[in-house]
Amino acid sequence: MTNTEEQTLNPIEEARKSIQTSLDETNRSLREVTLMIEQSQVEVGKLTQRNAAITAHLQQVQAQGNAAEIEEVRMAYASALDAQQRLFVMRGQLEKLQSDQSHLEQNSTSLKDVLTLLQSRDVAMPGTSQKSQPAGMEMIIQAQEAERQRLSRQMHDGPAQALSNFILQTEIAMRLMDLDVAQAREELSSLKASAMGTFQKVRNFIFELRPMMLDDLGLVPTIKRYVDTFKEQTGLEVTLAVTGQERRLESYLEVMVFRAVQELLGNAARHSQASMVKAQLDVSESAIKVVVDDNGKGFSPEVLDQGNSLGLGLIRERVEMLGGSFDLTTMVGKGTRVTFSLPASGVA
């Protein structure tokens, strides 16, 4: 084997080992989650039986009418509510574990597929080298899984948990109808307010997943709307300057630029500890330019080259794949400025 062949194989072998390590860690986590699910299912079964027994006792006490002591009714009612709440909480934990299990299984399958490709050495794509392609594939997969896990946590901690609370509040209100109508109305009023808040959260969640106005109205209106929503949710001072021609672009360009802006603003809120973010979007006849500048804590630029920033790395990877340019200016304690531009030839 020549030195040239060895140099060609080494990056592939390194990528294969890295993905194999990730696969082993994923499978280990999957086994742990599976064991926790089995234990949780046993606990849910026990709580379900206990809840049924307490509910039956409560019904028996209620059936006795005036013969039952008031204190006994209260105790039975409190025990029933406590049992239901424990059951709802445990079911919520079980749903979270099952969601984690599903994502780990998807991640494991994706890693196995990439590993198979690397082992067959059939990883080169037109216009890319064998050295860069495996690293790019791994980065994309890891970024996708990180995003899935983030969305899964948002769903569990937000709408899913809220729905569990709705069920509990409804049960409480139904039982209070026979005991205290005024308090039952208060519970229903609280339930309505909670439902309205959760409905808004679901709308925001759907907008983050795939804003329909991106398809209907295009990039500029969608980014303007997203920035307004982002400011309300985070409390950050965000300014957006749009210059050039406000026109429709090719769908893949609009999606790519929107996701990049979404990631950069998210980084400023989650990691940079910034209090102010300035974003610029310029759409000229031949190019699209985006600048996002924050006054956060910054970081060492070597982090990007070491592959420790999946979001920024994936933006750079996509920009360069589309023939654009990417520039990062940052320093610890000095904030971060990300600039990228893309050719806009062939826009609609």
Phi, psi and omega in degrees: 000132182281165178298325179297318179294322179296319179295328179287325184281327186303311178300322179294318180294320178297317179296320180298317180295320180297316180291324177298320178297316178298320180295318179297317179295320179297315180294325178293316177297323180296319178295320180295316180295320179299318178296318179295324178297316179300317179293320180293323179296323176296317181294320177298321178299317179295316180295325178297316178296318180294319179297319179296319181294317181292321178297319178297320178295319179298318179296323179294318180295318179295326181291336181288342176064228184294341182291335182280142176289144180300319181295322178295322178297315180297317180295317179295320179295316180296319179296320180295316179296319179297317180295319179295317181296316178300320181294317179297316179299315182294321177295324177296319177296321179295318178298319178298315179297319179295323177294317177299320179299316180298316181292322177295321178296318178297317179297318180298317179297317180297316179295321177297319179297315179294321179298320177298318178297317181294321181293330178274351180064018179261063187243355183281138175244155179304129177085003178232157180265160177294336181289319186273332189296313180300317180297320178296319179297315181297319180297317180297315181296314181296320179295319179297317181291323177297320179292320178298318180294321179298315180294324178296317178296319179298318180295317182290315183283340182256260185303318183296315179293322179297319179297322177298319178294323178301315181299316180295315179297323178296317178299317180297314181298320180297319182286327180290339180304327182271346185248316184210097184296321181297316179292326177297320178295322177297318178297318179293322177295318177295321179297318179298315179297318179296320180296320179296318178296318179293323178301319178293321178296320179295319178298317178295322180297315178296321179298320179292322181296308179195093181296124181295332181291344175296321177283325186277316187248339178106185190292307188298309178300325181292317179294321177300314180295319181295318179298317178300314179295319180298318179297319180295320185284325186257337184078004178287150174274107183240128176243141180234125177245124180245126179231167178090210185261119178277092186220167179284144177243174174301145186303318183294328178289318180297317179295315182298314182292318179298314180297324179294314178297319178301315181293317183293318176295320178299320177298318180298324182280319188274324190243325190279344184057038181278154174249348182214136179228134176244126180240141178230137177229120179238123179245102179261186182294326187243352185208161174240128180236134180233134176229127175234120187234125178235161181257030183283197186282347179068183178197174180283130181301337181296341180302321181292317181292332180279356178078020182269001178236092185298318183298307180295320179298321180289323176298313180299318180300315181290319179299312181293326178296328180268011176082020181259189180233149184227135180222134179238125176238113182205158177201146181303123179084002185240010179081183184221139177229120179246129179231131172215152179224150182227142174293140183245029178291143178081020179286157182278000000 
